[in-house]
Amino acid sequence: MLVGVVNIPIIKYSVEWWNTLHQPATLKLTEKPSMPTEMWVPLLLSILGLYLLFGWLACLRMKTEILVREQRTRWVKDMIMAGGR
């Protein structure tokens, strides 16, 4: 894992140094994006939507895991009998 973490800056700067092989970065934190606004706004909204979906699915999975682990307890049985979510 440590090798992978060290490798990230090397990959980033190699793309910038040898830009004949790769296109330059499209989104930068310090500069204006090189793509039109009509393209990067939907891109950022899609990224936000993906993070929200991931968070929701992680919470749903956590809830399911808690119910599976606690399936023999009284509160889970009461919840099932009541038809609760």
C-alpha positions as CSV (number, residue, x, y, z in Angstrom):
1,M,0.0,0.0,0.0
2,L,2.8,2.4,0.8
3,V,4.3,1.9,-2.7
4,G,0.9,2.8,-4.2
5,V,0.7,6.0,-2.1
6,V,4.2,7.0,-3.1
7,N,3.4,6.2,-6.8
8,I,0.4,8.6,-7.0
9,P,2.5,11.9,-7.2
10,I,4.9,10.2,-9.6
11,I,2.1,9.4,-12.0
12,K,0.6,12.9,-11.6
13,Y,3.8,14.7,-12.4
14,S,4.8,12.3,-15.2
15,V,1.6,13.2,-17.0
16,E,2.5,16.9,-16.7
17,W,6.1,16.5,-17.6
18,W,5.6,14.4,-20.7
19,N,2.4,15.9,-22.0
20,T,3.0,14.6,-25.5
21,L,1.8,11.2,-24.4
22,H,-1.2,12.5,-22.4
23,Q,-3.5,15.4,-22.5
24,P,-3.0,18.0,-19.7
25,A,-5.2,18.0,-16.7
26,T,-8.8,19.1,-17.5
27,L,-9.8,20.1,-14.0
28,K,-7.4,22.0,-11.8
29,L,-7.9,23.5,-8.3
30,T,-5.9,26.6,-8.9
31,E,-6.8,27.5,-12.5
32,K,-9.9,27.8,-14.6
33,P,-11.0,24.4,-16.1
34,S,-9.9,23.9,-19.7
35,M,-13.3,22.4,-20.6
36,P,-16.5,24.5,-21.2
37,T,-18.8,25.3,-18.3
38,E,-21.6,23.3,-20.1
39,M,-19.4,20.2,-19.6
40,W,-17.8,20.6,-16.2
41,V,-20.9,21.6,-14.2
42,P,-22.7,18.3,-15.1
43,L,-19.4,16.4,-14.4
44,L,-19.2,17.9,-10.9
45,L,-22.9,17.2,-10.3
46,S,-22.4,13.6,-11.4
47,I,-19.5,13.2,-9.0
48,L,-21.6,14.6,-6.2
49,G,-24.4,12.3,-7.1
50,L,-22.1,9.3,-7.1
51,Y,-20.8,10.2,-3.6
52,L,-24.3,10.6,-2.3
53,L,-25.3,7.2,-3.8
54,F,-22.2,5.6,-2.3
55,G,-23.1,7.1,1.1
56,W,-26.7,6.0,0.9
57,L,-25.7,2.4,-0.1
58,A,-23.1,2.2,2.6
59,C,-25.7,3.3,5.2
60,L,-28.2,0.7,3.8
61,R,-25.6,-2.0,3.9
62,M,-24.7,-1.1,7.5
63,K,-28.4,-1.2,8.5
64,T,-28.7,-4.6,6.9
65,E,-25.6,-5.9,8.6
66,I,-26.9,-4.8,12.0
67,L,-30.2,-6.5,11.4
68,V,-28.5,-9.7,10.4
69,R,-26.2,-9.7,13.4
70,E,-29.1,-8.9,15.8
71,Q,-31.8,-11.1,14.2
72,R,-32.3,-13.1,17.3
73,T,-32.9,-10.1,19.6
74,R,-36.3,-8.9,20.7
75,W,-36.2,-5.5,19.2
76,V,-35.6,-6.9,15.7
77,K,-38.4,-9.4,16.1
78,D,-40.7,-6.6,17.3
79,M,-39.7,-4.5,14.3
80,I,-40.5,-7.3,11.9
81,M,-43.9,-8.0,13.5
82,A,-44.8,-4.3,13.3
83,G,-43.8,-4.2,9.6
84,G,-41.3,-1.4,10.3
85,R,-38.4,-0.4,8.2
